[in-house]
Structures are given as structure tokens and as C-alpha cells.
Amino acid sequence: MTIGRFIELEGVRVNNLRNISLKIRHNALTVICGVSGSGKSSLAFDTLYAEGQRRGVETFSPSARQWLDRVERPEADRIIGLPPAIAIRQQMRFDGPRNTLGSRTEIIESLRVLFARAGCLVCPDCERAVQAASADAVATTIAEDPAPHRIMIGAEMDVEHGSYPDVRADLMQLGFTRVVLTGSTMRLEELDTLPPVVSPGGKKSRTLPKVTLTVIIDRLKSDTVRVDRLTESISTAMKIGDGRCVVLTEFEPAATNLRSNLGCEVQDVDGKPWSVRRFSGRRICSGCSREFPEPSPELLSFTSPLGACPDCGGTGTAKSGAENLSGRPRRGEKTIPTSGRICAACNGSRLNRDALAVQMRGLTLPALTDMEVGELSVWLAETRTSLPEELSSALRPVFEHACRRLRFLDECGMSYLALSRSMRTLSGGESQRASLTTALGSGLINTLYVLDEPTAGLHPSETQQIITAVRELQQRGNTVVVVEHDLEFIAAADDIVEIGPGAGDAGGRIVFHGSPREHKAADTATGKQLRQAVASGSLANQGAETANGDATAAESGQRKMHREPEQWLTLKGVRCHNISHLSVAIPLGVLCAITGVSGSGKSSLIVDALYPELCRRLQIPCELGGDGIIEAVEGVEQLDNVLLLDRSPVKRSQRSIPATWLGVFDEIRMLLADTHEAKKRNFGRGMFSFNSASGGRCPVCEGRGIVTVAMQFLADIQTTCEECGGRRFRPEVLEIRYRDRTVHEILCMTGDESFTFFNGHHKIQQRLNALRQAGLGYLRLGQPLSTVSGGEAQRLRIAALLAGIPMDDGETAAQNRKAAGLTRGGRTLFLLDEPCSGLHLQDIERLRTCLEFLVQTGHSVIVIEHDPALTSHADHMIQMGPASGRFGGRIVN
């Protein structure tokens, strides 16, 4: 359906956007850039995607829409030409204990079908192949007997005395007339009751246990019967006998010493010896008689009760209590954290013993998903050619689906990962690229894709890979809008929209809209960067390995003199993921950068190995289980604390805001409670808290300002609370004013605005200044923390630690040392994972100031980073490599 050539927006006033209007071309790649907080996400996600989501809801039935009438339109005069929208955001994390890269990209679903259809069962106890006998195979076996014999096909049934009359009636209704009971053939019409069971002592049993009946399905001669009749009779016997059948073959009367000479079971029927052969359509091991269930995709799924390990519930790690298999807590249920220890029952494979018995080419499904993406692609290609032609043809869609998405993972620079890798261990950029793989594999067209910094976490040499993948998405007939800071990606766009010129209220305007060629000449913050990068040649050479990043450093200010470390932290025998027996010395008291291509082992060394080990030695609680092992650590006595500042969402309540995170809201509530009007009404500071049920919060939204509408299988929708209009508090509380502003109006101020507003309140200004120095002065004090990006969450953690950062340029860190709460905790090692992700160059300079303050106050800082704007200012650099995956994990500088 043709909907015009453009997405047309007029008068957009969402968040800080200042009544902007623009046209976005259909079937093109448009990049939205600008300084942090300028309004990029407000345009891309809060306008374009939000309106697309709202229009999607309008397609629901009237009965479903009656609960969704409050879904709000983005504040705009007109939005037309908008196709169905899909958003891929960095904070769209999939951190459930059962969410893996394979499940997120849906490749694991294809592998489960493949194993269920083409796999074989191998008993783990006997190591024997387990096969179910089909009716055709049993018939062929019987027909191959060269000697003519009388044959009876039967079905064995264990029948209780009380239920026998009903069983007898059912059998007679089906046309069966004879049974074998206690060595005699009897007619059902004459067998009114079952004979009593005699115990070994000769007494009749009081409990009347079950009696085994052999229902005669067919009687025939082996030399005259047709195979199709045999097949039909055996199939009927298996249906009656719960998947089992019995074949009785009469021996010649002249046979002597029959029971001693024959290796098979012999039974007397009507005084004559018959050999007994039992066949089962069920999968029973011939060695230990263990029965296995029918292989199915559900059996091979660790999210299904059929396949999940009963001890860990499919998480692969030991847990402290019962947990449901949905991956999310039920309503009213608290999430039970896993301990991080490998589950002893499944050895981390997540599957139960029955599922682990299914193999293909000698590998179980968990062993296959432990392969790196490149290895797995080769294995699938070899497996496809090794299968019989008919089976290979039937499984063609399965192979194509898996191989196509594996190729997308490779194109997105994630070939070093394994499908078993937990999503919670991936960086924000890796998580987003996994979602991008799902989008590439979906095959959708005429769709609007909104992406949030897809190059986040990528080494500069890998940027071109993600550009190619996004281009493929666009060239299929989709409109792609990307929020991005990377200059190489910006230069590769069809159109560029720059929002600015500043952050918060100083932004929200379109300062440029045009082609990359025109953007290089624009007098904007990003345009100047692009122009300088082209002039210096750094943009053209961004794919090359430049460990020192001198070109970018020259643009971002004079390079500082390096500090020489006086103390070291020495690690010996590090083993984690792709790192094997590594020894490394890490400097203390300086800024140290860990660099290298994606998957080279940077996070494995610092986050998965070093951080948990230091927490253990310093006796500090650690949320990470730790996948690494370090044989020896020297120099721990030089540290008092270790803090990991990663990009994970800030884990607080749904009412958490920057003001509460920084601890400044308590001071603000005290000021409000100290006003004359508040004292007159006897309002204490608790009345201005939206966390207390006894305070003045809105009773409908409980102080959130929004109401969440659960959408079950779709993303939940949040609407403004009708009771308080999003103001969080009751009307009488909003009548109290401090300097002519209510508590709601104060929370609507940005960090920069509130810093000026609270002039004279040193404690408040000191904490707000930390927010500004972390490059987050554009955040509003009341913005829900659930809406901040991964990079903003990391910088919020930094801001909370920098309560004593100098507010004046002439004030040194030493002069303000007593005011810094963090310095009272002793010597701390700060570990930061990609702190520059999502930052404009101007904001990176502010971040450097914060990190410099930490070092000046006696602490140590380690950053995992790709951006030369920060790494070029490090005192020491450790480069991992030389490549990713199994080809990395070593120190190369």
C-alpha cells in the first residue's frame, strides 16, 4: 500500500522539542544526531515510534480498545505517512535467567526442530542407541523368517478385576474375540470374570492385583501372509497395547530341548510351545530398559517444563528457591535470584537428562549452542549434506532459517559469541545487535525501524559491518531511523537530522536537515566534528587499528601528561570464556584503559573475572556470579573497595528519579516543609514524598504520575494518570510553593535549571553539580529512571559518587576532599564498561573531568572503552586481542 513518499511531522512538541516540523523519506536511512539530551530520542522514540505503537493499538477490536482509550497521542499538530513501527533500543534488555542469544535471535527454535526430527537417542547410562520399533519394521522382520510358522499377533494389557467388565465390553465392541490367559486361549464371550490371583503361599490375594491379558489381534501363517496385513495388525496391537505388541510363533512338535536351546522367551499356549518376541513403539533402552519420551521441540527447550532441568529450572545455575519457567515473576511474586554457581544436575546445560539424550553427529543441543557462530554455520552446512535427501529436503526451511540468522550475526560483528551466551552478560550494543538480527531475519517490508546507537560497544574497525547490516534492512523496502553519535555511521546515511544546539531546554530544535555532503559544511556541533574528522583523515582511517587515537585526541583538547603508576594489581592464571591462563599487571592510582576489538576478552577479564574475585577477597557483596577463575591476585591489600559501573538499568523502584538517586530530594522536601504554608497546614516532609502511602502522593498512580496498561504479548503501554494529571501528588500538596514553585514544578526542572534555582543551598548545589559534571545537566529531576539509556544510567552512578566534585574552576580536588563522600570509603577501584557509549564529544570531555577527579582523590579507574577521545587520555593502556572469540583473550601490547 502506497502511503506517500515521506513521513511528515508538523508542530512536534514532545518533551523539549520546540514545535519542530520535518519530512523523513520513506525507504531511506536517516540518522538523527546531536549532543546528549538535545531531543534525539524524543523525536525518534517518543514521537515516531510512540505514534506508530498507538496506531497499532487502534487496529485492535473494539472490545480490546475499550481498555486502551487513554493511549496518548504524541503532542504534535500532524503526523502522516507513518508505516508500522518497530523500536530496537539499548534499554530493551532481555535479562531473564533463561534468555540467551539463541532464544533472542530465534535460532535455537530451528535447532530444536532439527534435533527433534533428525536426532537420535543415546542412553546416557549404557551409551546405546535407543530406537522405537515401527509397525513397518516389525512386519519386515517377521516376514523375513524363512521357515513357515503359525503366528499370533497380540497386545498385552494389565487389567484390574474391577475394570475387567468394561475392558471386555470395549474389546468385543472393537471386534476382538480371543485372549491368552494363564497359558490358555479363551473366548471373551465365555470369560465373564477374571480368575483369582494366587499368592506364592498358595492363598488368594485380598488386594486382587492386575492380571495380564494377551489380546489376540490376528492369527496367520508366515509363509502366506502379506506384509501389509502384518503391518496393519501390528499397528493395531500397538494402539491397544500402549505402544507395545507381542508376536507369538509356534514351534514344530519335533523340536527337542527347546527351552534350553533357544535364546528367546518361550511360552506354552494350549499345551504347545510358542516363542515370544516383544516389540515396542516406545523408546526403551535395550540395555537398562529405561524409557525415553518422544523427541520434540518442547522436550529440547529449557523454558518448557518438559525439557528444563528440574534442579535449576532451566537457568543453568543453582538457585535458592522455586522459580517459575516463564522467565518473569508472576503477579505479586518476587524474583528469586540465582546463585551464579553452575547447576550440578545439568552441568550448566539447562536441560534434563531426557533432553540431553538426543544427539546429532555425536553432539547434544547444548554442546552445539556452545559453538561460536562461525563454527556453528560450518557444522550446519556439513550436517545438511550428510542427511538423507528426503529428510534434508523436508528440513530445508529449518536450515535456511538458522543459517540466515547466523549470517546476520556475523555481519553484525557478533561471530565470536555462542548461542548459549546469556543475554544478561551482553553489553547494551551487543543486545541491540541481537535484536537487529531478529529484525533482519523477519523479512518485513514497508516498516519503520527505529534504532538506538547500533554501533554502541563496537570497535571502530567493526563499524562498517553494522552499517552494511542496517543498509540491508533499509534496502528491503523499509524506512530506518537511527539515533547515532558515530561519525562514520552518520557519514553513511542518506539523510541527517541534527537536533540542538544544546541539551534540555537549550536544544529541541532542528539545526540541520540534509545530506552528509551538506552536513560537512554546516555550522553545528556534529558538523564541525565531521568536517574535522575528514580533514584529519581519521574518518577515512577509522577502520584501522589506532591504539592511541592521536587524531581524535588532537580535536578534543591538548593531551595531558601521563602519570606513572606506583602500585600494581597482578593477576595470574586468569581463565574466563576465551581467556586461558592469562597473567596481567594492572596499574593502580591512574586511569587505565582496556581496549581491543569486540569479543577480544575485555569484559571477560574485568567484569566477569576481576570484579567478582575482588569482591570475594574484599568481602563485598557481588550480584555477579562470576564465570572466571583467577589462580592468584597480588596487590589486593592496596584497595579498600571496588565498584562496577556498567550500563545495566538503575535498579530502584518504579518511582525512582534522578533527585532521589542523588539524595537531593530529601533536602528539597525539607525546604518545602519549612515554608510558612506547609507549617500552617502541619505538613511535614513526608507529605512531599511519593514513596510513602501515608504521604501526599496520588492514590491512583501511587506517586508514579503514570498508569501502566498490561498488553500481555505486546509491549505494555503507559498513560498519564487522569487523577493527578501526571503531577504525582494530591491537589492540597501542590498548593505549597517554594520560591513560587510547587514540588511538581521543581521536579520538572532540569539539573542545570535547578542548580541556579537553589542558589545559596550549598548541599543541594553540590549534588546537582555532580549531575552537571557527569554530562547529565539536561535530565529533569523527576524523570523516571526507567527511561534513561544505558549510558545515562552509568553516568548517574558516577554522579552519585561525585557529591564533592569542585564547583568552581579554581577549586582543586584536594580543597574539596572532605566534601566528597566517596573518598571517606578509602581507596576504591572503579570499573567502567564503555562509559562513552551514547555520548557526544562535548560530553566525553566532561566525563574525563569526572574520572580525573576520581584519580586525583586517590582512587583507581579502569575503563573498557573503544572511543579514542577517552582512551588517548589514559595513563596506561592494555589492549586485548589480537582478534575475537577463540582467537582473542591475550594481551597484544
Secondary structure, 3 states (H helix, E strand, C coil): CCCCCEEEEEEECCCCCCCEEEEEECCCEEEEECCCCCCHHHHHHHHHHHHHHHHHHCCCCHHHHCCCCCCCCCCCCEEECCCCEEEECCCCCCCCCCCEHHHHHCHHHHHHHHHHHHCEEECCCCCCEECCCCHHHHHHHHHCCCCCCEEEEEEEEEECCCCHHHHHHHHHHCCCCEEEECCEEEECCCCCCCCCCECCCCCECCCCCCEEEEEEEEEEECCCCCHHHHHHHHHHHHHHCCCEEEEEEECCCCCCCHHHHCCCEEEEECCEEEEEEEEECCEECCCCCCEECCCCCCCCCCCCCCCECCCCCCCCEEECCCCCCCCCCCCCCCCCCEEEEECCCCCCCCECHHHHCEEECCEEHHHHHCCEHHHHHHHHHHHHHHCCHHHHHHCHHHHHHHHHHHHHHHHCCCCCCECCCEHHHCCHHHHHHHHHHHHHHHCCCCCEEEEECCCCCCCHHHHHHHHHHHHHHHHCCCEEEEECCCHHHHHCCCEEEEEECCCHHHCCEEEEEECHHHHCCCCCHHHHHHHHHHHHCCCCCCCCCCCCCHHHHHHCCCCCCCCCCCEEEEEEEEEECCEEEEEEEEEECCEEEEECCCCCCHHHHHHHHHHHHHHHHCCCCCCCCCCCEEEEEECHHHCCEEEEECCCCCCCCCCCCHHHHCCCHHHHHHHHHCCHHHHHCCCCHHHHCCCCCCCCECCCCCCCCEEEECCCCCCCEEEECCCCCCCCECCCHHHCCECCECHHHHHCCEHHHHHHHCCCCHHHHHHHHHHHHCCCCCCECCCCHHHCCHHHHHHHHHHHHCCCCCCCCCCCCCCCHHHCHHHHHCCEEEEEECCCCCCCHHHHHHHHHHHHHHHHCCCEEEEECCCHHHHCCCCEEEEEECCCHHHCCEECC
